[in-house]
Amino acid sequence: MKFSRDQLSELSIRQVQPGSINFGERTFETDVSVSADGKVEEFEMPDIGSLSEGHLHTLLAGKPELIIVGTGWKHVFAPRELVFALARRGIGLEAMDTPAACRTFNVLLADARRLAAIFKVR
């Protein structure tokens, strides 16, 4: 079986640790959002329990098939109302601790899925 090294995308997360996350050559020391069209920017993450469609309006504009939520270094469930509201729009939402969310993001990114994500780094 022939193995080849995948090229890293600018969106590939190379490292995550409490207080920082690296996308390609860029390091962020704040919470971050990634839109389905590949725009990475600082994001003011609310308390996960109060997360709503309003907080995600920029991400929703890109019509992702899935939104990944990194909840920090402790897993926190996303509000059921938000999960159901997005499901009615045909969009999945998965919440997990930030390191797991980063691994999942990279795997799905390699599969060319239409993703959006928010990551809590603190």
Contacts in CASP RR format, 6 or more apart in sequence:
PFRMAT RR
TARGET T0000
AUTHOR 0000-0000-0000
METHOD contacts of the structure
MODEL  1
MKFSRDQLSELSIRQVQPGSINFGERTFETDVSVSADGKVEEFEMPDIGS
LSEGHLHTLLAGKPELIIVGTGWKHVFAPRELVFALARRGIGLEAMDTPA
ACRTFNVLLADARRLAAIFKVR
6 110 0 8 1.000
8 14 0 8 1.000
8 24 0 8 1.000
9 24 0 8 1.000
9 109 0 8 1.000
10 23 0 8 1.000
10 24 0 8 1.000
10 25 0 8 1.000
11 23 0 8 1.000
11 24 0 8 1.000
11 34 0 8 1.000
11 38 0 8 1.000
11 40 0 8 1.000
11 109 0 8 1.000
12 23 0 8 1.000
12 24 0 8 1.000
12 106 0 8 1.000
12 109 0 8 1.000
13 21 0 8 1.000
13 22 0 8 1.000
13 23 0 8 1.000
13 24 0 8 1.000
13 102 0 8 1.000
13 105 0 8 1.000
13 106 0 8 1.000
14 22 0 8 1.000
14 23 0 8 1.000
14 24 0 8 1.000
15 21 0 8 1.000
15 22 0 8 1.000
16 22 0 8 1.000
16 98 0 8 1.000
16 99 0 8 1.000
16 102 0 8 1.000
16 119 0 8 1.000
16 121 0 8 1.000
18 73 0 8 1.000
18 121 0 8 1.000
18 122 0 8 1.000
19 29 0 8 1.000
19 121 0 8 1.000
19 122 0 8 1.000
20 27 0 8 1.000
20 28 0 8 1.000
20 29 0 8 1.000
20 121 0 8 1.000
21 27 0 8 1.000
21 28 0 8 1.000
21 32 0 8 1.000
21 98 0 8 1.000
21 102 0 8 1.000
21 119 0 8 1.000
21 121 0 8 1.000
22 28 0 8 1.000
23 32 0 8 1.000
23 34 0 8 1.000
23 40 0 8 1.000
26 40 0 8 1.000
28 40 0 8 1.000
28 42 0 8 1.000
28 121 0 8 1.000
29 121 0 8 1.000
30 42 0 8 1.000
30 43 0 8 1.000
30 121 0 8 1.000
30 122 0 8 1.000
31 42 0 8 1.000
31 43 0 8 1.000
31 44 0 8 1.000
31 45 0 8 1.000
31 118 0 8 1.000
31 119 0 8 1.000
31 120 0 8 1.000
31 121 0 8 1.000
31 122 0 8 1.000
32 40 0 8 1.000
32 41 0 8 1.000
32 42 0 8 1.000
32 43 0 8 1.000
32 118 0 8 1.000
32 119 0 8 1.000
32 121 0 8 1.000
33 40 0 8 1.000
33 41 0 8 1.000
33 42 0 8 1.000
33 43 0 8 1.000
33 58 0 8 1.000
33 59 0 8 1.000
33 116 0 8 1.000
33 117 0 8 1.000
33 118 0 8 1.000
33 119 0 8 1.000
34 40 0 8 1.000
34 105 0 8 1.000
34 115 0 8 1.000
34 116 0 8 1.000
34 117 0 8 1.000
34 118 0 8 1.000
34 119 0 8 1.000
35 58 0 8 1.000
35 59 0 8 1.000
35 61 0 8 1.000
35 62 0 8 1.000
35 64 0 8 1.000
35 116 0 8 1.000
36 59 0 8 1.000
36 62 0 8 1.000
36 63 0 8 1.000
36 64 0 8 1.000
36 114 0 8 1.000
36 115 0 8 1.000
36 116 0 8 1.000
37 62 0 8 1.000
43 118 0 8 1.000
43 119 0 8 1.000
45 118 0 8 1.000
45 120 0 8 1.000
46 55 0 8 1.000
48 69 0 8 1.000
48 71 0 8 1.000
48 76 0 8 1.000
48 77 0 8 1.000
48 78 0 8 1.000
48 79 0 8 1.000
48 95 0 8 1.000
48 120 0 8 1.000
49 76 0 8 1.000
49 77 0 8 1.000
49 78 0 8 1.000
49 79 0 8 1.000
50 79 0 8 1.000
51 69 0 8 1.000
51 78 0 8 1.000
51 79 0 8 1.000
51 82 0 8 1.000
52 79 0 8 1.000
52 81 0 8 1.000
52 82 0 8 1.000
53 60 0 8 1.000
53 82 0 8 1.000
53 85 0 8 1.000
53 86 0 8 1.000
56 67 0 8 1.000
56 116 0 8 1.000
56 118 0 8 1.000
59 67 0 8 1.000
59 116 0 8 1.000
59 118 0 8 1.000
60 89 0 8 1.000
60 91 0 8 1.000
60 116 0 8 1.000
62 116 0 8 1.000
63 114 0 8 1.000
64 91 0 8 1.000
64 114 0 8 1.000
64 115 0 8 1.000
64 116 0 8 1.000
65 90 0 8 1.000
65 91 0 8 1.000
65 92 0 8 1.000
65 113 0 8 1.000
65 114 0 8 1.000
65 115 0 8 1.000
66 91 0 8 1.000
66 92 0 8 1.000
66 93 0 8 1.000
66 94 0 8 1.000
66 108 0 8 1.000
66 113 0 8 1.000
66 114 0 8 1.000
66 115 0 8 1.000
66 116 0 8 1.000
67 86 0 8 1.000
67 91 0 8 1.000
67 92 0 8 1.000
67 93 0 8 1.000
67 94 0 8 1.000
67 115 0 8 1.000
67 116 0 8 1.000
67 117 0 8 1.000
67 118 0 8 1.000
68 94 0 8 1.000
68 96 0 8 1.000
68 101 0 8 1.000
68 104 0 8 1.000
68 105 0 8 1.000
68 108 0 8 1.000
68 115 0 8 1.000
68 116 0 8 1.000
68 117 0 8 1.000
68 118 0 8 1.000
69 78 0 8 1.000
69 93 0 8 1.000
69 94 0 8 1.000
69 95 0 8 1.000
69 96 0 8 1.000
69 101 0 8 1.000
69 117 0 8 1.000
69 118 0 8 1.000
70 95 0 8 1.000
70 96 0 8 1.000
70 97 0 8 1.000
70 98 0 8 1.000
70 100 0 8 1.000
70 101 0 8 1.000
70 102 0 8 1.000
70 117 0 8 1.000
70 118 0 8 1.000
70 119 0 8 1.000
70 120 0 8 1.000
71 95 0 8 1.000
71 96 0 8 1.000
71 97 0 8 1.000
71 98 0 8 1.000
71 101 0 8 1.000
71 120 0 8 1.000
72 97 0 8 1.000
72 98 0 8 1.000
72 119 0 8 1.000
72 120 0 8 1.000
72 121 0 8 1.000
72 122 0 8 1.000
73 97 0 8 1.000
73 98 0 8 1.000
73 99 0 8 1.000
74 97 0 8 1.000
75 95 0 8 1.000
75 96 0 8 1.000
75 97 0 8 1.000
75 100 0 8 1.000
76 95 0 8 1.000
77 95 0 8 1.000
78 93 0 8 1.000
78 95 0 8 1.000
82 93 0 8 1.000
83 92 0 8 1.000
83 93 0 8 1.000
86 92 0 8 1.000
86 93 0 8 1.000
87 93 0 8 1.000
94 101 0 8 1.000
94 104 0 8 1.000
95 101 0 8 1.000
96 104 0 8 1.000
98 119 0 8 1.000
98 120 0 8 1.000
98 121 0 8 1.000
101 117 0 8 1.000
101 119 0 8 1.000
102 119 0 8 1.000
105 115 0 8 1.000
105 117 0 8 1.000
108 115 0 8 1.000
109 115 0 8 1.000
END
